[in-house]
Structures are given as structure tokens and as C-alpha cells.
């Protein structure tokens, strides 16, 4: 009994840390957004200045040696490509920040028309990079299959993103754990699929990690049940995901697993008419 109380206290402390970290992340995200906007805007302005410069060069081509003209054109082309990359990655960073702010500030239980492949992709890679930040040797293959031309679908975006993040975190952990055991003989792979079928949204997260034992399958959705070492897991993730998908979205959360081979989680959500 005493051991259970100690475990619960550790898990509650972990939850408090996560709550504080969430508030801190929202504050950092808000502060970073402004300088990122400056970077993107100045990149776009610089691109316009490069176009103006090239017009001047064109008007004075006859006054410049041919070699110099070609060199200027090459340099300007490289600069324009660099500016485009800055804008592209800056806008992706803004998108991630907006996702973080959405999770922290989103109205509870509010269904919003959402780009599901975009949400899933952002949080799949957010999970991966978070794992990489904690363990530089962590590396996996991520296969993504997103149905093209999907319309916006009514979901609670901050809740769906939490579900994807939790599933992806678990998938990353299990393939990492298996790689520690098998070394270079094992190639960790996570496959993510998003599609629609018969007015139903389908999301699969598949890994070739450790799989689940019978005991884990029986207690998977129990509060405070975790297979992670103390301090690394709260034991609330799967219970939360089940609640978010089944109770809030009226969907289903199921899984197929084989011990030692891997696990696939299946999310189905009925598509609401906007």
C-alpha cells in the first residue's frame, strides 16, 4: 500500500510538472511568434528587393561584362532560393507555434472545421523531434500516408492533436526500447495513415516495436498504469486518448498487437456535417 501511495505521489508530481511545462510552452510560443513574423516578412521584402536589383541589372546589361552578368544572376538565384527556404521553414515554425497555442487556449469541446492531415503531420513530427531532443541517437523511419483532397472535418483540434501526440510518443518509446535491446539488427519504423471511408475519419498509428503482453492489454486504459520507468510516464496517456476519441468525438479507439512484433492503434471518428 505504501509503495502504491509513493507511486501515485510521483505521478501527481509529474502531472504538475507537465501542467507547468504546458503554461511555459504557451508563453514561449507566444514570444517566439513575433520575431518569426519579422524573419518571414523581411525575407519577403528582401526577395522583392532582389527582383528590383535584377531589373536594374537587366537595364544595364550592355554596360557590364558578360561574365559579371552571369555571376550576378547566379548569386541572385541562390539568394532567392535561400529566401524561399527561410519563408517556408519560418511559416512551418509559425504553424507549430499556432498548434501549441491552440492546445493551450482552445475552447473546451469546440468543434472546428480542421485540416486533419495537417494536424496529424505536425504532431507526428513534433513527437519525433521531442524524442530526438532528449536522445540524439534516436532515429527511426516514419512512413506517412495522407489521403489527398480531404475536406475540412469537424473535430476538437486541440483534443485530436493531444491524442496523436500521445500515440506517437508511445510508438517512439516502444521502438526506441526495442532498438536498445536489438541494436543495429533492428530497423525501427512507424507508419501513420489518414483517410476517409463511408463518412468516417480513419487514423492509424503503427509501430514495429515491442508489442503488448496480455497483462498490458488488460490494463492499457487503466488510470496510472504505465510500462515506463518511474518519472517517464504518468499512466494517464491512454485513458485520456480513449476519453478524447470515444466520449468527446463519439468515435472508437482500438488496437492490434503482437508481443515482440509491434502495435497498431486505430482511431475512427464519425464525420460531422459543418
C-alpha positions in Angstrom: 0.0 0.0 0.0 2.8 2.4 0.9 4.5 1.7 -2.4 1.3 2.5 -4.3 1.0 5.8 -2.5 4.6 6.7 -3.3 3.9 5.8 -7.0 0.8 7.9 -7.1 2.6 10.9 -5.5 5.4 10.6 -8.1 2.8 10.5 -10.9 1.0 13.5 -9.5 4.2 15.4 -9.3 4.9 14.5 -12.9 1.4 15.8 -13.8 2.2 19.1 -12.0 5.4 19.4 -13.9 3.6 18.8 -17.2 1.0 21.4 -16.4 3.7 23.9 -15.6 5.6 23.0 -18.8 2.4 23.5 -20.8 2.0 27.0 -19.5 5.7 27.8 -20.1 5.5 26.4 -23.6 2.5 28.6 -24.4 4.3 31.6 -23.1 7.5 30.8 -25.1 5.4 30.1 -28.2 3.7 33.5 -28.0 7.0 35.3 -27.5 8.7 33.5 -30.4 5.9 34.2 -32.8 6.7 37.9 -33.2 10.4 37.6 -34.1 9.4 34.8 -36.5 7.0 37.1 -38.2 9.8 39.6 -38.6 12.0 37.0 -40.2 9.4 35.9 -42.7 8.4 39.5 -43.6 11.9 40.7 -44.0 12.7 37.6 -46.2 9.7 38.5 -48.4 10.9 42.1 -48.6 14.4 41.0 -49.4 13.0 38.9 -52.2 11.3 41.9 -53.7 14.5 43.9 -53.4 16.3 41.2 -55.3 13.7 41.4 -58.1 14.3 45.2 -58.2 18.0 44.6 -58.4 17.7 42.2 -61.3 15.6 44.8 -63.2 18.5 47.3 -62.7 21.0 44.7 -63.9 18.8 43.9 -67.0 18.6 47.6 -67.8 22.4 47.9 -67.6 23.5 44.6 -69.1 25.2 46.3 -72.0 27.5 48.2 -69.5 28.6 45.0 -67.7 31.0 42.3 -68.9 29.1 39.1 -69.8 30.9 37.1 -67.1 29.9 39.6 -64.4 26.2 39.5 -65.5 26.2 35.7 -65.3 27.8 35.8 -61.8 25.3 38.3 -60.6 22.4 36.2 -62.0 23.8 33.1 -60.2 24.2 34.9 -56.9 20.7 36.4 -57.1 19.2 33.0 -57.9 20.9 31.4 -54.9 19.7 34.3 -52.7 16.2 33.9 -53.9 16.3 30.2 -53.2 17.6 30.9 -49.7 14.9 33.5 -49.0 12.2 31.0 -50.1 13.6 28.4 -47.7 13.6 30.9 -44.9 10.0 31.8 -45.6 9.0 28.1 -45.9 10.6 27.0 -42.6 9.6 30.1 -40.8 5.9 29.5 -41.8 6.2 25.9 -40.7 7.5 27.1 -37.3 4.6 29.6 -37.1 2.3 26.7 -37.8 3.7 24.6 -35.0 3.5 27.6 -32.6 -0.1 28.1 -33.5 -0.8 24.5 -32.8 0.8 24.8 -29.3 -1.3 27.9 -28.6 -4.4 26.2 -29.9 -3.9 23.3 -27.5 -3.3 25.7 -24.6 -6.0 28.2 -25.4 -8.6 26.3 -27.4 -12.2 26.5 -26.2 -13.1 23.2 -24.5 -15.2 20.9 -26.6 -15.5 23.3 -29.5 -15.7 21.5 -32.9 -13.9 23.4 -35.6 -13.5 22.6 -39.4 -10.0 21.2 -39.4 -7.3 20.1 -41.8 -6.8 16.6 -40.4 -3.7 15.6 -42.4 -2.0 18.8 -41.4 -2.8 18.4 -37.7 -1.6 14.7 -37.7 1.6 15.5 -39.6 2.6 18.4 -37.3 2.1 16.4 -34.1 3.8 13.2 -35.5 6.9 15.2 -36.2 6.7 17.3 -33.0 6.8 14.0 -31.1 9.7 12.7 -33.1 11.7 15.9 -32.6 10.9 15.9 -28.9 12.3 12.4 -28.6 15.4 13.4 -30.6 15.9 16.4 -28.3 16.1 14.1 -25.4 18.1 11.4 -27.1 20.4 12.5 -30.0 21.0 8.8 -31.1 17.2 8.2 -31.6 16.4 7.7 -35.2 13.5 6.0 -37.0 11.8 5.7 -40.3 8.4 7.4 -40.4 6.1 6.5 -43.3 3.2 8.8 -43.9 0.1 8.1 -46.0 -2.4 11.0 -46.2 -5.4 10.8 -48.4 -5.3 13.6 -51.0 -8.2 16.1 -51.3 -9.7 15.5 -47.9 -12.2 18.2 -46.9 -12.0 20.1 -43.6 -13.6 17.9 -40.9 -15.3 19.0 -37.7 -13.2 17.9 -34.7 -12.0 19.4 -31.4 -8.5 20.2 -32.8 -6.6 20.5 -29.5 -8.0 17.2 -28.3 -7.2 15.3 -31.6 -3.7 16.7 -31.5 -3.2 15.5 -27.9 -4.4 12.1 -28.9 -2.0 11.9 -31.9 0.9 13.2 -29.7 0.3 10.6 -27.1 0.0 7.7 -29.6 3.2 8.9 -31.4 5.1 9.3 -28.1 4.2 5.8 -27.1 5.2 4.5 -30.6 8.5 6.3 -30.4 9.2 4.9 -26.9 8.5 1.3 -27.8 10.6 1.3 -31.0 13.4 3.1 -29.0 13.2 0.5 -26.2 13.3 -2.4 -28.8 16.3 -0.8 -30.5 18.2 -0.7 -27.2 17.7 -4.4 -26.9 18.4 -5.4 -30.6 20.9 -2.8 -31.7 21.7 -2.4 -35.4 19.9 -5.6 -36.3 16.6 -3.8 -35.8 15.2 -1.0 -38.1 12.5 1.0 -36.2 9.6 2.1 -38.3 6.4 4.0 -37.5 3.6 4.2 -40.1 0.9 6.9 -39.9 -2.2 6.7 -42.1 -5.1 9.2 -42.5 -8.1 8.6 -44.7 -11.9 8.7 -45.0 -14.4 5.9 -45.6 -18.2 6.0 -45.5 -18.4 9.3 -43.6 -15.8 8.1 -41.1 -12.4 9.6 -40.4 -9.7 6.9 -40.1 -6.3 7.4 -38.4 -3.8 4.6 -37.9 -0.5 4.7 -36.0 1.5 1.6 -36.4 4.9 0.6 -35.0 7.2 -2.4 -35.2 8.2 -2.1 -31.5 7.8 -4.3 -28.5 4.1 -5.1 -28.9 2.0 -5.8 -25.8 1.8 -8.6 -23.3 -1.6 -10.0 -22.1 -1.2 -8.0 -18.9 -0.6 -4.7 -20.7 -3.6 -5.3 -23.0 -5.9 -5.9 -20.0 -4.7 -2.8 -18.1 -3.9 -0.5 -21.0 -6.7 2.1 -20.3 -6.4 1.9 -16.5 -5.5 5.2 -14.9 -1.9 5.3 -13.6 -1.0 2.1 -15.4 2.3 2.6 -17.3 5.1 0.3 -18.6 7.6 3.2 -18.5 10.1 3.7 -15.7 9.2 6.0 -12.8 9.4 9.6 -13.8 9.0 8.9 -17.5 5.3 8.1 -17.7 2.2 9.2 -15.8 0.0 6.3 -16.7 -2.7 8.6 -17.9 -2.0 8.9 -21.6 -4.1 6.0 -22.9 -7.0 6.7 -20.6 -7.0 10.3 -21.8 -6.8 9.3 -25.5 -9.8 6.9 -25.1 -11.8 9.7 -23.4 -10.9 12.3 -26.1 -11.8 9.9 -29.0 -14.8 8.0 -27.7 -16.6 10.3 -25.3 -15.8 13.7 -26.9 -15.8 12.7 -30.6 -18.2 9.7 -30.5 -15.5 7.6 -32.2 -13.6 4.5 -31.3 -10.1 3.7 -30.3 -8.9 0.1 -30.9 -5.6 -1.7 -31.4 -4.0 -4.8 -32.9 -0.8 -6.0 -31.2 1.5 -8.9 -31.2 4.1 -9.3 -28.5 7.6 -8.7 -29.8 6.3 -7.6 -33.2 4.5 -4.3 -32.8 1.2 -2.5 -32.3 -1.3 -0.6 -34.5 -3.7 1.9 -32.9 -6.9 2.6 -34.9 -8.9 5.8 -34.4 -12.3 6.2 -36.1 -14.3 9.4 -35.8 -17.8 9.9 -37.4 -17.6 12.9 -39.7 -19.9 15.7 -38.5 -21.6 17.9 -41.1 -20.3 21.5 -40.7 
